[in-house]
Structure formats: structure tokens, C-alpha cells
């Protein structure tokens, strides 16, 4: 009985037991708070990095659009005279010439008017391409009417006709002073029409030649291609 009273009357013993019980609680609480702070910091860093990426992407897009606008304005300035004549159009960097200006129907022989127009285009295009170290892609397009084979018709289909017209324009540009290294031809036939082929007006718009400045392949890529082809 005396020992029981001694324990009850000893405040020091009661304090020691209370301290032993509360110490683990505070330790767990401290660990929990540290974990929450760490998680908050990680979330904050993630949000910050996302915002930085968004800002960088926005700045890159703005710079790209500014470059495209400057490029378009430079091309319009270079082609001011032929554009003013109405014989040439410019849409998203593509120089369009109606097929009726360049060729007779189903022919790949340049009309005199078309030959003179191409000669007038060479000087400004040559300057423009040289300043930017770009190339000129000459693309031929046709309507969707089937090519009729006959004694005077030597084309297998619209693709072959568009290819021959693109080559004819390319050669005319080279003859007029465009360096061979700056120009190449492409053919699309009846693909990629700009109007409906349901009527003659639309088909006339689809019979066209387009010229578009394109980036020159880097010398590194050009050198790597033959090496990759070797076994």
C-alpha cells in the first residue's frame, strides 16, 4: 500500500510517462509535415516548369509566325511587278501561274506569253533564293479529265502531263538564268485541286504550275544519305 501511495504521490514519475507517450506523436507529426512540404515543393516546381515550357513554346510560335510573315512580305516585294499584272498569284508562299498562260490545252510547249513571264520571274526569284539559300520547287498540276491517247497525244495520264509541264517550266527558268542547283521539278497530276472539277471554270483553275521556295537540304544530311545507303 505504501508503494502505491508513493507512486501516486510522485509527480516526477507521472511526467516521465507523459513525455514518453507524446514524444512519438510529435515525431510522427513532424514527419507528416515534412512530407507535405516536400510534396508541395515538388508540385510547385512541376507547375513552374510547365509554365516555363508554355512560355518558351509561345515565344517559339510567335517567332515562327514573324519569320513566315517577313518571308511572305519579302516574296511579295520581289514579285511586285508580275503580281500587279495579275498573271501571277501568291498564296502561302506558293507562286501560282495559270496553265492557260503557260500552255495550250493538253500541251507541254510554252506559249510566247508564258515564256516571257518566266523570264521576268527569274531575276527577282534568283535574288530571293540567294539571300536565303533556298531552292525553288516547280510543281505541275492538271484537272481530272482523262488524257485521251491518240496520234498527237503522247502522255500516258495526267501525272505524266503535269510532270512534263513542270520540266518544261524548270528548263525555261534555267535557260533564263536560274542556276540548276536552285530549281527542281515535281508532278502532282490531278491531285491537290484548288477548285471543283465539276465545271470548266474550276478545271481551268486546276490546270496550273506552282513555284514555291523551299529550304535547301543541309550538307550534313546530303553527306549522310550516301553513307546510309552503303551496306
SEDOTI-108722 format. One line per field, with one value per residue (C-alpha): x, y, z; residue number from 1; chain; residue in one letter. Coordinates in nm, 3 decimals. Example, Ala and Ser with C-alpha at 12.3 -4.5 7.8 and 13.67 -1.06 7.14 Angstrom:
2
px: (1.230, 1.367)
py: (-0.450, -0.106)
pz: (0.780, 0.714)
k: (1, 2)
c: (A, A)
r: (A, S)
This chain:
231
px: (0.000, 0.284, 0.441, 0.110, 0.081, 0.442, 0.378, 0.062, 0.229, 0.542, 0.481, 0.818, 0.716, 0.390, 0.576, 0.820, 0.539, 0.358, 0.672, 0.731, 0.376, 0.382, 0.731, 0.632, 0.324, 0.531, 0.781, 0.506, 0.353, 0.693, 0.746, 0.398, 0.455, 0.793, 0.629, 0.356, 0.609, 0.815, 0.510, 0.411, 0.759, 0.751, 0.410, 0.524, 0.836, 0.626, 0.384, 0.673, 0.843, 0.514, 0.472, 0.827, 0.763, 0.442, 0.619, 0.901, 0.653, 0.457, 0.771, 0.882, 0.543, 0.548, 0.899, 0.797, 0.496, 0.703, 0.954, 0.676, 0.525, 0.863, 0.924, 0.585, 0.639, 0.987, 0.847, 0.564, 0.817, 1.036, 0.739, 0.560, 0.558, 0.428, 0.179, 0.045, -0.008, -0.247, -0.073, 0.085, -0.071, 0.089, -0.075, 0.108, 0.442, 0.331, 0.361, 0.081, 0.060, -0.249, -0.191, -0.362, -0.092, 0.187, 0.044, -0.227, -0.473, -0.310, 0.026, 0.362, 0.500, 0.536, 0.332, 0.529, 0.341, 0.435, 0.799, 0.824, 0.660, 0.908, 1.198, 1.063, 1.036, 1.393, 1.582, 1.372, 1.347, 1.719, 1.790, 1.531, 1.660, 2.023, 1.963, 1.802, 1.999, 1.674, 1.562, 1.263, 1.023, 0.829, 0.508, 0.276, -0.100, -0.384, -0.762, -0.917, -1.019, -0.875, -0.596, -0.710, -0.439, -0.402, -0.155, -0.092, -0.118, 0.195, 0.112, 0.010, -0.200, -0.242, 0.055, 0.286, 0.143, 0.193, 0.547, 0.636, 0.493, 0.689, 1.006, 0.935, 0.899, 1.209, 1.417, 1.283, 1.387, 1.735, 1.764, 1.669, 1.947, 1.825, 2.111, 2.041, 2.127, 1.841, 1.545, 1.380, 1.052, 0.765, 0.440, 0.101, -0.133, -0.496, -0.415, -0.448, -0.708, -0.777, -1.131, -1.407, -1.355, -1.731, -1.721, -1.479, -1.405, -1.288, -1.088, -0.913, -0.802, -0.671, -0.456, -0.167, 0.201, 0.315, 0.659, 0.749, 1.075, 1.180, 1.475, 1.786, 1.886, 2.177, 2.519, 2.528, 2.209, 2.329, 2.657, 2.484, 2.247, 2.511, 2.677, 2.347, 2.289, 2.616, 2.591)
py: (0.000, 0.232, 0.169, 0.252, 0.579, 0.658, 0.609, 0.817, 1.092, 1.104, 1.377, 1.310, 0.959, 1.079, 1.342, 1.088, 0.861, 1.152, 1.262, 0.909, 0.899, 1.242, 1.216, 0.959, 1.165, 1.476, 1.272, 1.133, 1.481, 1.622, 1.351, 1.414, 1.788, 1.733, 1.502, 1.756, 2.035, 1.816, 1.725, 2.092, 2.186, 1.914, 2.028, 2.389, 2.300, 2.095, 2.384, 2.627, 2.406, 2.368, 2.745, 2.789, 2.533, 2.711, 3.047, 2.902, 2.734, 3.057, 3.255, 2.998, 3.009, 3.390, 3.390, 3.133, 3.337, 3.653, 3.476, 3.349, 3.696, 3.851, 3.581, 3.642, 4.018, 3.975, 3.746, 3.988, 4.269, 4.062, 3.974, 4.311, 4.370, 4.027, 4.021, 4.361, 4.232, 3.966, 3.684, 3.552, 3.479, 3.431, 3.215, 3.095, 3.128, 2.942, 3.131, 3.024, 3.062, 2.961, 2.679, 2.880, 3.147, 2.894, 2.620, 2.543, 2.275, 1.928, 2.071, 2.098, 2.359, 2.704, 2.982, 3.301, 3.487, 3.220, 3.219, 3.597, 3.574, 3.313, 3.526, 3.818, 3.600, 3.473, 3.788, 3.859, 3.490, 3.440, 3.724, 3.599, 3.240, 3.350, 3.569, 3.278, 2.991, 2.822, 2.622, 2.660, 2.367, 2.381, 2.174, 2.075, 2.018, 1.922, 1.883, 1.538, 1.484, 1.163, 1.208, 1.068, 0.872, 0.935, 1.010, 1.360, 1.268, 1.116, 1.126, 0.817, 1.009, 1.341, 1.270, 1.239, 1.557, 1.753, 1.618, 1.724, 2.072, 2.111, 2.004, 2.249, 2.538, 2.427, 2.418, 2.758, 2.907, 2.758, 2.890, 3.235, 3.234, 3.035, 2.815, 2.443, 2.395, 2.625, 2.462, 2.119, 1.981, 1.788, 1.646, 1.601, 1.535, 1.585, 1.566, 1.872, 2.065, 2.427, 2.425, 2.183, 1.980, 1.977, 2.267, 2.420, 2.722, 2.502, 2.274, 2.578, 2.683, 2.333, 2.333, 2.530, 2.543, 2.648, 2.755, 2.752, 2.841, 2.554, 2.508, 2.356, 2.019, 2.061, 1.944, 1.711, 1.535, 1.515, 1.359, 1.112, 0.979, 0.801, 0.660, 0.519, 0.355, 0.162, -0.195)
pz: (0.000, 0.082, -0.256, -0.434, -0.248, -0.328, -0.698, -0.693, -0.498, -0.721, -0.990, -1.148, -1.239, -1.398, -1.606, -1.739, -1.859, -2.030, -2.208, -2.331, -2.478, -2.650, -2.798, -3.070, -3.161, -3.227, -3.426, -3.649, -3.688, -3.786, -4.046, -4.187, -4.216, -4.379, -4.632, -4.707, -4.753, -4.983, -5.190, -5.213, -5.330, -5.597, -5.720, -5.725, -5.924, -6.168, -6.222, -6.263, -6.523, -6.712, -6.720, -6.847, -7.123, -7.222, -7.236, -7.446, -7.683, -7.719, -7.790, -8.049, -8.221, -8.226, -8.373, -8.636, -8.742, -8.757, -8.980, -9.207, -9.233, -9.310, -9.571, -9.732, -9.743, -9.893, -10.164, -10.239, -10.272, -10.502, -10.726, -10.708, -11.085, -11.202, -10.914, -11.018, -11.372, -11.243, -11.430, -11.109, -10.771, -10.431, -10.167, -9.853, -10.026, -10.341, -10.669, -10.897, -11.276, -11.469, -11.712, -11.988, -11.955, -11.999, -12.223, -12.472, -12.368, -12.337, -12.449, -12.279, -12.520, -12.367, -12.518, -12.601, -12.328, -12.075, -12.182, -12.137, -11.796, -11.676, -11.795, -11.592, -11.282, -11.284, -11.166, -10.853, -10.766, -10.807, -10.564, -10.317, -10.322, -10.299, -9.994, -9.808, -9.960, -10.067, -10.370, -10.600, -10.639, -10.968, -10.941, -11.225, -11.176, -11.411, -11.398, -11.360, -11.721, -11.858, -12.109, -12.442, -12.618, -12.989, -13.269, -13.134, -12.766, -12.614, -12.242, -12.052, -11.799, -11.618, -11.394, -11.692, -11.849, -11.525, -11.495, -11.847, -11.792, -11.468, -11.651, -11.934, -11.688, -11.497, -11.815, -11.922, -11.588, -11.622, -11.977, -11.846, -11.589, -11.287, -11.158, -11.193, -10.826, -10.727, -10.903, -10.935, -11.071, -10.912, -11.055, -10.888, -11.180, -11.079, -10.707, -10.482, -10.687, -10.587, -10.731, -10.825, -11.142, -11.200, -11.448, -11.695, -11.479, -11.194, -11.423, -11.571, -11.222, -11.152, -11.467, -11.325, -11.238, -10.892, -10.775, -10.406, -10.231, -10.004, -9.766, -9.914, -9.769, -9.530, -9.641, -9.340, -9.445, -9.803, -9.693, -9.463, -9.730, -9.944, -9.633, -9.510, -9.848, -9.831, -9.691)
k: (1, 2, 3, 4, 5, 6, 7, 8, 9, 10, 11, 12, 13, 14, 15, 16, 17, 18, 19, 20, 21, 22, 23, 24, 25, 26, 27, 28, 29, 30, 31, 32, 33, 34, 35, 36, 37, 38, 39, 40, 41, 42, 43, 44, 45, 46, 47, 48, 49, 50, 51, 52, 53, 54, 55, 56, 57, 58, 59, 60, 61, 62, 63, 64, 65, 66, 67, 68, 69, 70, 71, 72, 73, 74, 75, 76, 77, 78, 79, 80, 81, 82, 83, 84, 85, 86, 87, 88, 89, 90, 91, 92, 93, 94, 95, 96, 97, 98, 99, 100, 101, 102, 103, 104, 105, 106, 107, 108, 109, 110, 111, 112, 113, 114, 115, 116, 117, 118, 119, 120, 121, 122, 123, 124, 125, 126, 127, 128, 129, 130, 131, 132, 133, 134, 135, 136, 137, 138, 139, 140, 141, 142, 143, 144, 145, 146, 147, 148, 149, 150, 151, 152, 153, 154, 155, 156, 157, 158, 159, 160, 161, 162, 163, 164, 165, 166, 167, 168, 169, 170, 171, 172, 173, 174, 175, 176, 177, 178, 179, 180, 181, 182, 183, 184, 185, 186, 187, 188, 189, 190, 191, 192, 193, 194, 195, 196, 197, 198, 199, 200, 201, 202, 203, 204, 205, 206, 207, 208, 209, 210, 211, 212, 213, 214, 215, 216, 217, 218, 219, 220, 221, 222, 223, 224, 225, 226, 227, 228, 229, 230, 231)
c: (A, A, A, A, A, A, A, A, A, A, A, A, A, A, A, A, A, A, A, A, A, A, A, A, A, A, A, A, A, A, A, A, A, A, A, A, A, A, A, A, A, A, A, A, A, A, A, A, A, A, A, A, A, A, A, A, A, A, A, A, A, A, A, A, A, A, A, A, A, A, A, A, A, A, A, A, A, A, A, A, A, A, A, A, A, A, A, A, A, A, A, A, A, A, A, A, A, A, A, A, A, A, A, A, A, A, A, A, A, A, A, A, A, A, A, A, A, A, A, A, A, A, A, A, A, A, A, A, A, A, A, A, A, A, A, A, A, A, A, A, A, A, A, A, A, A, A, A, A, A, A, A, A, A, A, A, A, A, A, A, A, A, A, A, A, A, A, A, A, A, A, A, A, A, A, A, A, A, A, A, A, A, A, A, A, A, A, A, A, A, A, A, A, A, A, A, A, A, A, A, A, A, A, A, A, A, A, A, A, A, A, A, A, A, A, A, A, A, A, A, A, A, A, A, A, A, A, A, A, A, A)
r: (X, X, X, X, X, X, X, X, X, X, X, X, X, X, X, X, X, X, X, X, X, X, X, X, X, X, X, X, X, X, X, X, X, X, X, X, X, X, X, X, X, X, X, X, X, X, X, X, X, X, X, X, X, X, X, X, X, X, X, X, X, X, X, X, X, X, X, X, X, X, X, X, X, X, X, X, X, X, X, X, X, X, X, X, X, X, X, X, X, X, X, X, X, X, X, X, X, X, X, X, X, X, X, X, X, X, X, X, X, X, X, X, X, X, X, X, X, X, X, X, X, X, X, X, X, X, X, X, X, X, X, X, X, X, X, X, X, X, X, X, X, X, X, X, X, X, X, X, X, X, X, X, X, X, X, X, X, X, X, X, X, X, X, X, X, X, X, X, X, X, X, X, X, X, X, X, X, X, X, X, X, X, X, X, X, X, X, X, X, X, X, X, X, X, X, X, X, X, X, X, X, X, X, X, X, X, X, X, X, X, X, X, X, X, X, X, X, X, X, X, X, X, X, X, X, X, X, X, X, X, X)
